[in-house]
Amino acid sequence: MNIAVVDDNLNDRKMILDYLSQFFNESGGDYTTSTFEDGVSFLKDYSFSYDFIIFDIDMPQMSGIDTAKELRKKDSNVTIMFVTNMPQYALEGYSVEAVDYVLKPLSYPDFRLKMKKATRYILRNSVKKITINTTEEGLITVDSSDIYYVESKLHYIYYHTKKGIYKMRAKLTEVEDILLPYHFARSGGSFLINLAYLEKIDGNEIVVADETLPLSRRMKASLMSAFTKYIGGI
C-alpha cells in the first residue's frame, strides 16, 4: 500500500509513521510512505500511485479539508482519512468521502482501529486493469473486480468474468502474482478465486458466483484465512 501523510506538525508526522510501522508489522502487509508539510506541496507533487492519504485538518495555507476537495477534482478514487484536534470540523470530511477520522492527541489503539477499517475499505474497493492476450480476440482489458475466478487447464488460462470467459496461454502462477493483492486466493492447484464472489465453503467444494468449484484439502486452511481477513479486515 502506498501512503501519503500530510501534516504540518513534525511530531505528529513522526507519530503517524511510527503507528503505521506498528500496524503493518502486526498485519504483515507491505507499505511505503511519503510525507508532506502542507497541502500546497502535496497537490503540486501529487502522484496517482497513492492508495491511501492521511490529512491533518488544521494546517496553514490550506486546510486538510480544502486540500482534499482539490484532490477530489483530480482523483475521485483514492482513500482519505483525517487526523484532527478539531472534531467540530471532522464531519466535513464526509463531503470528500473520507473513510474516517482520528482525533488528536493520537493513541495507537484508536489509530489501529481506524486503520483496520481503512484497509478493509481499500481492499474491497481496489481495482486493477488486467490485460489479457486472448486466443480469440487478441488484447483486451478487464477490471480485476469483474473476474469471478481463473482456471488453469491444459496449458491455458480461462478468465471467468462478468462479460464472459476469456482464454489465453499462460501459467496460473503468473496470473496469481498479479491478482493476489486484489483479494484473490488459490482454492486448488487449478483455480484462483475472487473472494468477493465466494458464497459458500462446504467440505471439498466452494460456490463462487453461483458455480460449484473443487476445494483442495491442502488449500482449505489458507483459503479460510484469506477469506476471514477479507470479510473482517486485517
LINVENVEN-V421073 format. One record per residue. RES is the residue in one letter. SS is DSSP state (H for helix, E for strand, - for the rest). PHI is phi in degrees with one decimal (* if undefined). D_FIRST is the distance of its C-alpha to the first C-alpha in Angstrom with 1 decimal. Layout:
res = (RES | RES)
ss = (SS | SS)
phi = (PHI | PHI)
d_first = (D_FIRST | D_FIRST)
This chain:
res = (M | N | I | A | V | V | D | D | N | L | N | D | R | K | M | I | L | D | Y | L | S | Q | F | F | N | E | S | G | G | D | Y | T | T | S | T | F | E | D | G | V | S | F | L | K | D | Y | S | F | S | Y | D | F | I | I | F | D | I | D | M | P | Q | M | S | G | I | D | T | A | K | E | L | R | K | K | D | S | N | V | T | I | M | F | V | T | N | M | P | Q | Y | A | L | E | G | Y | S | V | E | A | V | D | Y | V | L | K | P | L | S | Y | P | D | F | R | L | K | M | K | K | A | T | R | Y | I | L | R | N | S | V | K | K | I | T | I | N | T | T | E | E | G | L | I | T | V | D | S | S | D | I | Y | Y | V | E | S | K | L | H | Y | I | Y | Y | H | T | K | K | G | I | Y | K | M | R | A | K | L | T | E | V | E | D | I | L | L | P | Y | H | F | A | R | S | G | G | S | F | L | I | N | L | A | Y | L | E | K | I | D | G | N | E | I | V | V | A | D | E | T | L | P | L | S | R | R | M | K | A | S | L | M | S | A | F | T | K | Y | I | G | G | I)
ss = (- | E | E | E | E | E | - | - | - | H | H | H | H | H | H | H | H | H | H | H | H | H | H | H | H | H | H | - | - | - | - | E | E | E | E | E | - | - | H | H | H | H | H | H | - | - | - | - | - | - | - | E | E | E | E | E | - | - | - | - | - | - | - | H | H | H | H | H | H | H | H | H | H | H | - | - | - | - | E | E | E | E | E | E | - | - | H | H | H | H | H | H | H | H | H | H | - | - | - | E | E | E | E | - | - | - | - | H | H | H | H | H | H | H | H | H | H | H | H | H | H | H | H | H | H | - | - | - | E | E | E | E | E | E | - | - | - | E | E | E | E | E | E | H | H | H | E | E | E | E | E | E | E | - | - | E | E | E | E | E | E | - | - | E | E | E | E | E | E | - | - | H | H | H | H | H | H | H | H | H | H | H | - | E | E | E | E | E | - | - | E | E | E | E | H | H | H | E | E | E | E | E | - | - | E | E | E | E | - | - | E | E | E | E | - | - | H | H | H | H | H | H | H | H | H | H | H | H | H | H | H | H | - | -)
phi = (* | -100.2 | -119.4 | -112.0 | -116.5 | -119.2 | -155.7 | -77.4 | -92.1 | -59.8 | -63.3 | -68.0 | -60.6 | -62.6 | -65.7 | -61.8 | -63.2 | -63.3 | -66.5 | -62.4 | -60.7 | -64.7 | -62.7 | -76.3 | -65.3 | -71.9 | -86.0 | 83.2 | -82.1 | -96.4 | -156.3 | -132.1 | -131.6 | -129.4 | -120.4 | -138.4 | -86.8 | -157.5 | -69.5 | -63.6 | -66.9 | -62.5 | -65.5 | -63.4 | -102.7 | -60.5 | -119.6 | -75.0 | -81.2 | -73.6 | -97.5 | -152.5 | -129.4 | -108.3 | -107.1 | -77.6 | -83.2 | -89.1 | -132.4 | -70.2 | 68.7 | -147.9 | -68.6 | -62.4 | -64.0 | -65.3 | -62.3 | -64.8 | -64.3 | -66.7 | -60.4 | -63.8 | -69.9 | -97.0 | -138.5 | -92.0 | -107.4 | -60.9 | -83.2 | -121.5 | -135.4 | -106.7 | -119.0 | -161.7 | -103.5 | -123.7 | -60.5 | -66.4 | -100.9 | -62.2 | -63.5 | -62.8 | -61.2 | -71.7 | -70.1 | -110.6 | 60.1 | -67.9 | -74.9 | -177.9 | -143.2 | -120.3 | -82.4 | -88.2 | -65.2 | -70.6 | -131.3 | -63.7 | -56.6 | -69.0 | -60.9 | -61.5 | -60.1 | -70.7 | -67.7 | -61.3 | -64.5 | -65.7 | -66.9 | -63.3 | -63.7 | -62.7 | -59.6 | -75.0 | -109.9 | -72.9 | -136.4 | -124.7 | -77.8 | -107.7 | -94.7 | -118.6 | -90.9 | -72.5 | -74.8 | -99.0 | -112.4 | 76.4 | -75.2 | -134.5 | -124.1 | -131.5 | -77.9 | -58.3 | -70.2 | -94.1 | -93.2 | -75.9 | -161.5 | -121.4 | -121.5 | -106.3 | -154.8 | 52.9 | 69.8 | -121.3 | -110.3 | -116.4 | -89.7 | -94.2 | -127.5 | -62.7 | -97.0 | 138.8 | -108.8 | -119.1 | -112.4 | -147.9 | -89.8 | -170.2 | -100.4 | -62.6 | -63.1 | -67.3 | -68.3 | -59.6 | -59.4 | -79.4 | -92.4 | -53.9 | -67.3 | -111.0 | 50.6 | -108.5 | -151.4 | -77.4 | -115.1 | 176.9 | -65.4 | -119.3 | -131.4 | -126.9 | -112.3 | -85.2 | -62.5 | -65.5 | -109.4 | -75.8 | -101.8 | -159.6 | -120.8 | -139.8 | 63.6 | -101.2 | -136.1 | -132.8 | -115.4 | -125.7 | 50.1 | 71.2 | -110.6 | -90.7 | -124.4 | -73.4 | -121.3 | -76.5 | -60.7 | -66.8 | -95.3 | -62.1 | -63.5 | -68.4 | -66.7 | -60.7 | -64.2 | -63.6 | -69.1 | -61.9 | -64.7 | -64.6 | -81.7 | -116.1 | 86.9 | -70.5)
d_first = (0.0 | 3.8 | 6.3 | 10.0 | 12.8 | 16.2 | 19.1 | 22.5 | 23.2 | 22.5 | 22.9 | 20.6 | 17.8 | 18.4 | 18.5 | 15.2 | 13.7 | 15.8 | 14.9 | 11.1 | 12.2 | 14.6 | 12.5 | 10.0 | 13.2 | 14.8 | 12.3 | 11.7 | 7.9 | 6.2 | 4.4 | 6.3 | 8.6 | 11.4 | 14.4 | 17.3 | 20.7 | 21.6 | 20.8 | 23.1 | 21.3 | 17.9 | 19.4 | 21.3 | 18.3 | 15.9 | 13.6 | 12.6 | 9.4 | 7.7 | 6.0 | 7.4 | 10.5 | 12.8 | 16.4 | 19.6 | 22.4 | 25.4 | 25.0 | 27.8 | 28.3 | 25.9 | 24.7 | 21.2 | 22.6 | 24.2 | 21.2 | 19.2 | 22.3 | 22.4 | 18.7 | 19.5 | 22.2 | 19.7 | 16.7 | 17.5 | 14.4 | 11.5 | 11.1 | 13.2 | 14.4 | 17.4 | 18.9 | 22.7 | 26.1 | 27.6 | 27.3 | 29.9 | 27.4 | 24.4 | 25.7 | 25.6 | 21.8 | 22.4 | 24.1 | 20.7 | 19.2 | 17.2 | 15.9 | 17.6 | 18.8 | 19.4 | 22.9 | 23.8 | 25.0 | 21.7 | 22.0 | 19.4 | 20.7 | 20.2 | 16.8 | 15.7 | 17.4 | 15.7 | 12.2 | 13.2 | 14.4 | 11.4 | 9.1 | 12.1 | 12.6 | 9.3 | 10.0 | 13.5 | 13.1 | 10.7 | 13.1 | 13.5 | 16.8 | 18.5 | 21.6 | 24.4 | 27.5 | 29.9 | 33.4 | 35.1 | 33.3 | 31.6 | 28.1 | 26.5 | 23.1 | 21.8 | 18.8 | 16.9 | 17.8 | 21.4 | 21.6 | 23.4 | 23.5 | 24.1 | 27.3 | 28.6 | 32.4 | 34.8 | 32.4 | 30.9 | 27.8 | 28.3 | 25.7 | 27.0 | 25.7 | 26.9 | 29.0 | 30.5 | 30.2 | 29.2 | 30.3 | 29.2 | 30.0 | 27.0 | 25.9 | 23.9 | 21.8 | 20.8 | 19.7 | 17.9 | 15.7 | 14.6 | 14.5 | 13.2 | 9.6 | 11.5 | 13.5 | 16.2 | 18.3 | 21.5 | 24.7 | 27.1 | 27.9 | 28.1 | 25.7 | 21.9 | 21.5 | 19.3 | 19.0 | 19.5 | 23.0 | 24.0 | 27.1 | 29.0 | 29.2 | 32.8 | 34.0 | 33.4 | 32.3 | 29.5 | 29.6 | 27.0 | 27.8 | 31.5 | 31.8 | 32.7 | 31.0 | 31.7 | 29.6 | 30.3 | 31.2 | 29.0 | 25.8 | 26.7 | 25.2 | 21.7 | 21.8 | 22.9 | 20.1 | 17.4 | 19.3 | 19.7 | 16.0 | 15.6 | 18.5 | 18.1 | 14.5 | 13.0)
